[in-house]
C-alpha cells in the first residue's frame, strides 16, 4: 500500500491490501470443484471416470482504489474481470428510490389518466343520458297520445259491447224459446225469462250455481257430454240436437238445441245456445208415423206396414231357420152388408171384427188390414 508503483500478485488474499490485481488463484472456487469431485466419488463414480481438470479456476481480480490510484481505466482490463471495492453506481445506490419515484409518478399518471377517462366517460354518459331522456320524453308523450286514443276507442268499444249485450238481453227476453249461456264447466251464466217460466226454476236458483246438465233427464246426460266434446273438437257451431228437459216438478218435454262455442282472445270460455220446445212437433211426428203405418179406420197395421213386417219375419225365418205362421182372412158377405145397410154399417162390422181379433190374439201377434175386408195375421 506504501509502494509508489503499481504492484501485481496472484494471491487472492492480498487483494485489497495494495495490489492492483492480476489473475489470482481463488481457493473458494478450487475447493468447490474438489468438493464436487468428492461427492461424485461418494455417489459411486470411479476416480478413473472423473474428467481431468485442465482449465484453471483463476480469475482476473483488480482493486478499484488501486486502479484509480494509478490511472488505469477499467475498460482496459481483460474481459470478465472482477473489480473489488468498486463504489456503487447511481442506480445501485439510489435505484430503489428511483423505482419508487418512478412508480409513484407512473401511478399518479395512470390515476390522472383514469380520472380524465372517467371524466370523459361521465360527460359522454351525461350527454347520452340527456339524449335518451329527451327520446324517452318524446316516446312518453307519443305513447300518452296513443294511449289516449286507445282508451277512447276502448271506451267506445266497451260502450258498444254493453249496448250490444243489453240488446241481446232484451231480444232474449222477447223470444218465446229458451236462451242460455254457460261457462267452460257447464255452469249457467245467463238464462232468459222464458227458461224460468218453462222449467219452473227461479233466477236465484240459477244464479246460485246451476249446471245445464241438471236440466236434462238421465238418459241424455252422456249424449250431451259427447256432443259438447265433438263441438269443441270440430270448432264449429253445433248441429241441431234433441234432448229431453225435466222441469222442477218432474215433468219432461223434448227440446231442439242449437249452440255455439263462445271465444275470448281465441280461447273457448263457454257456450251460447237456444232450445226450442218441440212437444207439438213430436206429437205431430208420432201422429204422422201412426197414420203412415196404421189403417185409419180400424187402427191395425195397414198393408205397407204389414208387408214390411212380413218381409222382416220371412228373412229372420231364413236366417235362423225358425217357422212362422201367416193367416189370411176375408169377411164373407161384406159387400152385401155395404149394399144392404150402407158403408157406415160396413165400417162398424170391420171395427167389430178387429176388436174381436185383438181380444183373441196374443200381443206378439201382428194384425193388418190389406184392403177392403181382407185381413192378415202374422
Order of alpha helices (4+ residues) and beta strands (2+ residues): beta-alpha-beta-alpha-beta-alpha-beta-beta-alpha-alpha-alpha-beta-beta-beta-alpha-alpha-beta-alpha-alpha-beta-beta
